Amino acid sequence: MKLETTPSVAAHLTDFANLVTLGNLVLGTGAAMLLLVDHDILAVLALIWAVFLDHLDGYLARMSSDAQSYKRAFGCELDNLADLISFSVVPGMFAFVLGGMDGIAAAVGLFLPVCGALRLAYFNLYGLRNRRFVGVPATYCAALFAIVPVYLLHQLLHAPRWTILSIGVVLGAVQVLPISMPKLRLPILTLFGCAVSLSVLIVVTVGSIK
């Protein structure tokens, strides 16, 4: 994109969608920090809300009057970077820490961001195919990984580590396999309700077993 003058970094932050994308990045990174200090449930909640913000920033971008401006182009680049960290690198850290922090856990922890990066690069190059994704988006995989292995298996059922690592391998693989799935575009209020409901459910169930 050619511009007569190069805008400052701060100029791009006047687009609220870009601020929401930064919120996604902050929550995703915060989830990793919470995990490292043994606040697993708070880490899960942070990742769930990062997923919501990832959908919200797309909604806001589509509604913006600056949809074709340099801010939109900047937002796309920022969104890609935030998604890679929040939904690929951070789940990899979850797998490593909760998987035992040994060689096998490290392999799975590296496998997830590698698959996420490959899938994101592929999507950026080829986009949708007949309005369908090729490979499961990292956002969906991150949400599933936070809810199923971390919350359900680790926190509630105290399942052995191999179950968490196995699910991590599966969720990494489905991102790069030629799996066709429709693009889900639920109303933003529905997604907000899902995030709130999941958060309440997790807090109540974990609190009741302690």
ZAFI-547520 format. One record per residue (C-alpha): x, y, z; residue in one letter. Coordinates in steps of 0.05 Angstrom, whole numbers, plus 5000, padded with zeros to 4 digits. Each point is the difference from the previous one (the first is absolute). Last residue first. Example, Ala and Ser with C-alpha at 12.3 -4.5 7.8 and 13.67 -1.06 7.14 Angstrom:
<nodes>
527349795143S497349315013A
</nodes>
This chain:
<nodes>
476344535923K495049624957I494750555002S504850564982G502249634936V492749904980T497950725014V506050344968V499749564938I492550084991L500250755010V505650084948S496449534951L493650395006S503450684991V503849764939A493849694970C496050635013G505350424965F499949534941L492450064995T500750765006L504949994942I495149634955P503149354975L504449994938R502549294992L504249884938K498449314975P504949435006M504549644951S505649585028I506349974958P504549885060L503950595027V495650245057Q497549305014V507049795019A500950505056G493549835033L501649264995V507050095030V497350425057G494649485013I505449485008S504050455046L494150125046I498349265002T507349825012W500150435062R495549545040P492950245015A498850425063H492549984983L498150715018L506350424991Q504049604949H494649664959L494450524999L503850665007Y506649884966V498549444951P492850184980V498950755011I506850304985A501549534942F493150104970L500850765001A507049954971A497749544945C494450474980Y504750594996T505349594963A495249924942P498449284979V503149834933G497450254933V494650505020F493650044959R497150564958R501349604936N507349975021R501750545050L506650384998G505749764956Y506250385024L497750255068N496749335013F506449624985Y504150465044A495049915057L500149244992R507549965000L500650465060A494849605039G503349344983C506850265024V496750315062P496949325019L506049564985F504550395047L495949835062G499149294974V507649914995A501150355067A495049545034A503849404971I506750275024G497650165070D495950575028M494649545028G494250074952G496950575039L505950464987V501649794929F492849944976A498150675030F506250314969M497849744932G493150285013P503550685010V504149964936V494249814955S493650375020F502650615037S506750094964I497949834929L493450355008D503350655023A504849994941L494449884949N495650525032D505550524997L500949884925E492650054988C499450615043G505550364961F496149884936A493650265034R503750615025K502750134930Y492950124979S494949554965Q495549865060A500850705029D492550075009S500549435050S494749455005M504449464969R505850205045A495549985061L497749294984Y507149784987G502350315066D494349655037L501849314974H507150055026D497350325063L495849385014F506049544991V504150445048A494249935049W500849244999I507550075007L499450445062A495149515031L504749424988V505850385031A495750185060L498549265008I507449804996D502650505051H506449615011D504950584993V502149794929L492849924980L498450715019L505650254957M497649594940A492950265009A502750715004G503149914931T493249804973G496450545038L504950544976V499849754928L492349994999N499950695031G504850234945L494849764950T494850415038V504450614991L500449864926N492449974995A499650675035F503650354942D503650595032T505749515012L502550054929H502050735011A504349785059A504749624955V501250634960S497450104930P504749974940T498650574952T497749964928E497449305012L501149384958K496949345022M
</nodes>
